[in-house]
Amino acid sequence: MTPTPDTRHLTPDEVELWAEGLLPAARDAHLAQCDECRVTAGRERKLFRELAQLTRFAPEFGFVERVMAKVKIPTPSGPHFRSHTDS
Ligand SMILES: [Zn+2]
């Protein structure tokens, strides 16, 4: 079921997804056991909430729909999260 454990740190994009509650479970699992990512994520969430308060009167339909369209696509054949930071 679970392929290779994902030990890569969260990218800024993934941290943003997490702040929106949209992070894939595999990456969420990494966050649960990585202090470094939790600190980053906590900071991002604070920022995200402040931003949400600032923009709460502004319509954000387009943004939400774009994000949802992305995450609702199922991934049938294994993880596509691959390290592109091999060094
Ligand atoms: Zn990490």
Residues whose N, C-alpha, C, O or C-beta is under 5 A from the ligand:
A	BS01	ZN	R8 H9 L10 C34 E36 C37
